[in-house]
Amino acid sequence: MHVKRDDLIHPELTGNKWRKLKYNLLQAKRENKETLLTFGGAYSNHIHAVASAGKLLGFKTIGVIRGERAPILSPTLEYVQSCGMSLHFVTRQDYRKKSELDFIKGLKNKLGDFYNIPEGGTNDLAIKGVQEIIDELDEAVPERDYVCTACGTGGTVAGLIKGENLGRSKQNAKTLGFPVLKNADWMYGDVLGLIKESEVKNWSLVLDYHFGGYAKYNKTLIDFIHDFKREFSIQLEPIYTAKLFYGIFDLVDKDFFPKGSTIVAIHTGGLQGLKGIKELAKSNDDNE
Ligand SMILES: *Cc1c(COP(=O)(O)O)cnc(C)c1O
């Protein structure tokens, strides 16, 4: 098995969140936007990445945060504020309108003009950025049978599928997405919507390694993180990457992969979120 270390891209702007932002940031510059606005929960890796990008590249940033402002901010929100991001808390009801034109117009009236990046950073430009992972794999692991990633919105897995099947790659390795949410069948439709090519068949989602749902985990997963670190000197986190690697190891044990298969796992980063994990364990607020 090979690990693509996207966790090492940058200490604060890392992993798939950087991949997904890259072309959006270029587009924002092209449109002469001074401000980036995006959406997320109090522990969102995407909010973290947008705040870091703003600080590093000179954009003002606004985070529209789901739910009321807590008396004590999460470590993620503390960090993004220190980057200069202004926080705009909206009720869960309003948050659901985040893709509606009228709601966006209302935000523009209140907060001024901005470049709008959707929740999780997932849009067509994000897919384009993620596809570059496959270009890099063509150099690093030209002979591969499986490419595996953890999934939240499905944007990353969609980019990998596009890269493998519709990009320059001639490999056509099978892409496996491991959703970290419970009952994630809906993601098949979302991924199809993002890749816009229903003929592409050599991908699937592995729905069995969510550990109870988004941001849920147990002692087995925490022990796995410790063992993995001891054995391979690679840090994982319990929200995304540990579920992926645990799932791959378990599938290997169950002979899911044909003997001799070359598997590439994408380490999508998220390690800055480890700071928030203790609080996360205590509050069910952000679990969906
Ligand atoms: C956001 C995130 C994901 C999920 O990416 P999607 O494109 O939303 O599916 C996976 N891993 C890490 C570390 C993330 O931060």
The ligand as an SDF file (V2000), in Angstrom:
LIG
                    3D

 15 15  0  0  0  0  0  0  0  0999 V2000
  -13.0050   17.6370    4.3290 C   0  0  0  0  0  0  0  0  0  0  0  0
  -12.1630   16.4280    4.4680 C   0  0  0  0  0  0  0  0  0  0  0  0
  -12.4570   15.2330    3.7830 C   0  0  0  0  0  0  0  0  0  0  0  0
  -13.6930   15.0660    2.9430 C   0  0  0  0  0  0  0  0  0  0  0  0
  -13.6210   15.7010    1.7090 O   0  0  0  0  0  0  0  0  0  0  0  0
  -14.8880   15.8410    0.7670 P   0  0  0  0  0  0  0  0  0  0  0  0
  -14.3540   16.4210   -0.4680 O   0  0  0  0  0  0  0  0  0  0  0  0
  -15.8370   16.7980    1.4560 O   0  0  0  0  0  0  0  0  0  0  0  0
  -15.5130   14.5250    0.6040 O   0  0  0  0  0  0  0  0  0  0  0  0
  -11.5920   14.1690    3.9340 C   0  0  0  0  0  0  0  0  0  0  0  0
  -10.4950   14.2550    4.7310 N   0  0  0  0  0  0  0  0  0  0  0  0
  -10.2000   15.3700    5.4120 C   0  0  0  0  0  0  0  0  0  0  0  0
   -9.0180   15.3720    6.2940 C   0  0  0  0  0  0  0  0  0  0  0  0
  -11.0140   16.4980    5.3030 C   0  0  0  0  0  0  0  0  0  0  0  0
  -10.7180   17.6110    5.9960 O   0  0  0  0  0  0  0  0  0  0  0  0
  1  2  1  0
  2  3  1  0
  2 14  2  0
  3  4  1  0
  3 10  2  0
  4  5  1  0
  5  6  1  0
  6  7  2  0
  6  8  1  0
  6  9  1  0
 10 11  1  0
 11 12  2  0
 12 13  1  0
 12 14  1  0
 14 15  1  0
M  END
$$$$
